Amino acid sequence: MGTDATARDPADRLASFRDQADSFAQRLDAVQSRAAEITRTDDSGSVAVTLAAEGYLRDVAVRPDWRTRIQEETLAAAVRGAATAAALARVEAWAGAFADQSDEPDPRPRQAPPVHASLAGQLDELVPTPLNATQGQAALAELLAMLDAVDRSIDEVSAQVQAQLGVGYSGRSQGGHVTATVLGSGDIADLRYDPRWLATAHELNIGRETTDALRAAYRRAAQHPMTEVVANSPLGEIAQLSQDPLRLARRLHLRDT
């Protein structure tokens, strides 16, 4: 008589989930390895924005004849248009590469770490003796409290992340002629040029200072990563505990020292 899949040993199911997750991670790694530099222009062809394979802004280039294509006051909009086009092209390329990967056979799961190297294994070494009823109840109560705190923090963390996506970060070019503001989401919110400088500036200098200002703004945004929001929440605390078996054992009242 066959055994239903749902009745399999929990350890077997856990191992199966782990293998599926590892295969998926390998697919993502393969997609990332195929990432390439992307350049796109605005609708007028006046400005070209290049994103490096890693996704960061590498260069903004302005055509020599840009003044015959657009007005000076619309240059900022052209830069934003080219940047948006490049970002969308990168997403499309990533989606296409992932679709191609999906047609390939599942990668063979990599070998799991030995049991003694796992969190459960390390906890078992830290608590070698069988738990008594009091210790077990205390550990269970603390674990449930941790899970409850994580559950309550999910909406709060989500709201904080959404708010941070709309925060603006400004940067200025070293020459001082261009000021840029980017959002936590990575979108360009504002781009301002010194009009007197722009009237006679060479296109190479315009591109250089635009790139400089945007990079400065992105550097400021990078000082406030989304990971900080998670790290300062119960979710982050649990993640830190998972990297410190001794601290976790103390938190669960499994160790006094």
N, C-alpha and C positions, 0 to 999 in steps of 0.2 A: 504494500500500500504506500503510495507516494506521500511525501510530506509537503504540506502547503508552504509557500514562500514566507507567509507571515508568521509561521510557526518556527522558523529557523532560529538557531541560537542567536541572541542579541549581539554577541561578539562577532559572529559571521556577518550580520547586517551592517554593523559598524565598520568592519573591514571593507565591505563592499562600497559603502558610502565614501570611505577614505580613498579607495582606488578610483572611484568616479571623479571625486574632487581633484585628485592628482592628475588624471588624464585631462580634465578641463583646464587646469593650470598650465599644463604643457602646451595645450592649444593656444592659450593666451600668450605664452612665451614665444611660440612660433610666429604668431601674428605680429607681435612687437618687433621681432627680429627682422621682419620684412618692411617695417616702416621706413619711409624715405622722405627726403626733403620735398616740400611742396611750395610752389609759387603760383599765386593767382593775382589777377588785376581787377580793378574796379570796372564798372560798365563802360567808362570812357576810354579805358586803356591808359590813363594818365599815371597811375600809381601801381606798382607791383609790391606785394608783401610776400616774404618768404618765411616759412616756418621750418625749423630744423626737424629732423626725424624724431627727436625727443618731444617736439611740440612747442618749444619756446620760440619766441620771435627772433629771427636771425637778421633780417634786413628789410628796410623799406627803401624802395628805389623810385625816383620820380623821373619821368621821361623829359628829355630836353625840350620838347615842344608842348609841354603840358599846358602852358598858358594859352595855346591856340585851341585847346580842347575843352577846358573848363575855366571858370572864373576863380580868382584867387580865394575868394571867400568860401568856395566849395571844396577846396583842397582837403580840409579835414574830413569832410564827408566821403571823399574819394578814398582816403586812407582807411577809414572805417569800413567802407564797402569792400576794399581789397582784402582787409584782414578777415572780415566775415566770410568772404568767398574761400579764402585759404583754410579757415577753420572747418567750414562745411566739407570742403574737399578732403580734408584729413579724416573726418569722421566717415565719409563715404568710402575712402580707401580702406580704413580699418574694418568697416562692415563687410566690404567685399572680400578682404583677406580672411576674415573670420568665416564667411560663408564657404570660401574655398577649403578652409581647414575642416569644416563640418562634413565635407564630402570625402575626406580621407578617413582611413580606418582609425579607430581610437588608439591613441598612443599607449604603449604598454606602461602600466603604473610602475613608478619607481619603488624600490624597496623601502618599506616603512622602517622607521628607526626602531632599534631593539626596545623591548618592553621596559627594561631598566632605565632607558633614556627618556621615556614618556613621563608626562606629569603624574599620571596614576602610579607608575612604577616608582618614581622618586618619593611620592607621598607614602607609598607602601614601605619604603626603606626607612622613612622618617618615623613611621608609626608601626614598629615591628610587632608589637603585642596586640592580641585581639582587643577590640573596644568593648568596654562594659556598656550596659544599657544607658547609664547617665551620659557617658561620652558620646554615644551614638545619637541620643536625643539632642544633645547640645550642638553637635555638628550638623544634624539635619535642620534644626531650627535656624542656625546661622546661615546655612546654605539657602534655605527658603527666603530668609530676609534679604540676602544678596540678590537673589533672582527677582524678588519683588522690587528692590531698589532699581535694578536694571530696567525692569518693565516700566516703572514710573518715569524713568529718565529718558526713554526713547522719544516720546513726543517733545520733551523739552530740548533734547539735543537736536532733533530735526528742526525745531523752530529757530534755534540759535544758528544752525548751519544756513537755513534759508535767509536769515537776517544778514549773516556775514557775506552771503553771495551778493547782496546789494550795497555793501559798503564800498565807498570810493577811496582809491589810493592814488596820490598825485606824485609826479616826478617831473623834473626839469632838465633840459639838455645842458650840457656843460657850457655851451655857448650862450645859454640864457634866452634863446629866441623862440623856443618851443616848450610848451607845458602840456603834459598829458595826464589824464585821469583814467584809471582802469578800475573795474569792479572786481569784487572777490570772485565772481564767476569767470573772469578773464576777458570779458567784453570791454571794448574801449568806450568809455562814457563821454569823454570830452577831449578835444585836441585843439589847442590854441597857438596861433602863430603871432609873432610881432609883425603887424602889418607893414610897417616901414621897412623892416628887414626883408620880409617876404617879397616885396615889390621888386627888389633887384637881386635877390639871392640866387646863386647858381644852383641848379637842380641837384648836384652832388652834395652840396652843403645842406640843402633842404632834406634830402633823404637821410643824411648822416645825423642831423640834429633831431629829426623825427624819430629815428631808431633809438637815439640816445635817450630822449625823453620817455619813450614808451618802456624801454628797458629799466629806466630808473623807477617808473611807476610799478612795473611788475616786481622789481626787487622789494619795494615797500610792501606790496601785497603778499609776497612770499614770507615776510616776517610775521604774518598772521595766518598760518596754515589752518585748514579745516581740522587737521588732526589735533590741534590744541583744544578745540571744543570738545572732542571726544575724550581726550586724555584727562580733562578736568571734570569728567562726569563719572558716575558709577560704572559705565561701560569701560572707561579707561582704567579705572581702579581694578576691575576684574581682570582686564588684560594684563595689567602689571602683576597681579597676584599669580596669574598663570605662568609667569616667568620666574617666580620666586617660590618654590615649593615649601620652603621652611616658613616663610611669612604666611602662606596660605594655610599651612597646618596650624599655625598659631591662631589665625583668624577663625578657623573651624574648631578651635579648642581641642585640637588633637595633640598639641605640644604646649608645654608650659615655658620651655626655654628654647 
